[in-house]
Amino acid sequence: MDVSSITQNLNSDYVSKITNAMKAATATESTATDSTGKFDSVYNSAMGLINDTNSSIQAAQKAEVDFSLGNMTNTSELSVLQQKANLSLQYTVAIRDKVLEAYKEIMNMQM
């Protein structure tokens, strides 16, 4: 598996998770109880992204330790795991930045 295919897989995975959460949030009618459900779906999607990122980072760290101990000799596998962890973190940070930007914009709106 090369880096470009990992990038495409991560990109499509993250985009589909966010899109599905947003569709689920807008699919229901806007009542007080549905608002909680909308937030829950977006929150659960975000937590899933964070958990995926965390597991990618942990897998890369484990591979680094295994490589250092001589248990892993395949440097390409190590670099793929490191790149996947790096891309996951970059996507997570980009999503966080967009959420904060949207929050700030909402807070600046006048009622």
C-alpha positions as a printed Julia matrix, in Angstrom:
111×3 Matrix{Float64}:
   0.0    0.0    0.0
   1.57   3.28  -1.05
   1.22   6.72   0.48
  -1.13   8.11  -2.18
  -3.63   5.28  -1.67
  -3.46   5.81   2.11
  -4.12   9.51   1.59
  -7.1    8.79  -0.65
  -8.5    6.22   1.78
  -8.13   8.55   4.76
  -9.59  11.47   2.84
 -12.64   9.53   1.7
 -13.09   7.97   5.16
 -12.98  11.3    6.98
 -15.15  13.08   4.43
 -17.76  10.31   4.49
 -17.9   10.27   8.3
 -18.36  14.02   8.48
 -20.88  14.05   5.64
 -22.92  11.25   7.2
 -22.96  13.03  10.56
 -24.11  16.27   8.95
 -26.8   14.46   6.92
 -28.03  12.71  10.04
 -28.1   16.01  11.88
 -30.19  17.74   9.2
 -32.45  14.79   8.38
 -34.64  15.15  11.46
 -37.09  17.93  12.17
 -35.82  20.78  14.33
 -37.41  20.33  17.72
 -35.75  20.61  21.09
 -35.25  16.86  21.5
 -34.03  16.44  17.93
 -31.41  19.12  18.49
 -29.84  16.9   21.11
 -29.86  13.99  18.67
 -28.26  16.16  16.0
 -25.51  17.23  18.33
 -25.0   13.65  19.48
 -24.52  12.39  15.93
 -21.98  15.11  15.12
 -20.24  14.59  18.46
 -20.06  10.82  18.0
 -18.65  11.28  14.52
 -15.99  13.65  15.82
 -15.1   11.25  18.63
 -14.81   8.45  16.06
 -12.36  10.55  14.07
 -10.31  11.27  17.18
 -10.28   7.59  18.15
  -9.18   6.61  14.62
  -6.39   9.18  14.79
  -5.32   7.96  18.21
  -5.2    4.33  17.08
  -3.13   5.29  14.01
  -0.65   7.17  16.18
  -0.41   4.28  18.63
   0.17   1.79  15.79
   2.97   3.99  14.41
   4.57   4.3   17.84
   4.39   0.53  18.36
   5.98  -0.02  14.94
   8.78   2.42  15.83
   9.51   0.5   19.03
   9.38  -2.83  17.17
  11.75  -1.47  14.54
  14.13  -0.18  17.21
  14.14  -3.56  18.94
  14.74  -5.39  15.67
  11.35  -7.11  15.64
  10.42  -5.32  12.41
  12.83  -5.09   9.49
  10.48  -3.69   6.84
  11.19   0.04   6.68
   8.46   0.65   4.13
   5.81  -0.69   6.5
   7.14   1.57   9.22
   7.05   4.62   6.96
   3.51   3.8    5.82
   2.3    3.58   9.42
   4.05   6.86  10.27
   2.58   8.6    7.23
  -0.91   7.3    8.03
  -0.61   8.62  11.59
   0.66  11.97  10.32
  -2.17  12.34   7.8
  -4.78  11.34  10.37
  -3.49  13.98  12.74
  -3.43  16.62   9.99
  -7.06  15.88   9.06
  -8.14  15.96  12.69
  -6.41  19.3   13.28
  -7.92  20.74  10.08
 -11.41  19.68  11.17
 -10.84  21.15  14.63
  -9.73  24.44  13.09
 -12.83  24.62  10.88
 -15.12  23.86  13.83
 -13.48  26.6   15.9
 -13.74  29.01  12.98
 -17.45  28.23  12.6
 -18.0   28.62  16.34
 -16.31  32.02  16.36
 -18.39  33.13  13.41
 -21.6   32.03  15.11
 -20.61  33.86  18.29
 -20.0   37.06  16.29
 -23.47  36.99  14.71
 -25.88  39.64  15.88
 -29.34  38.59  16.86
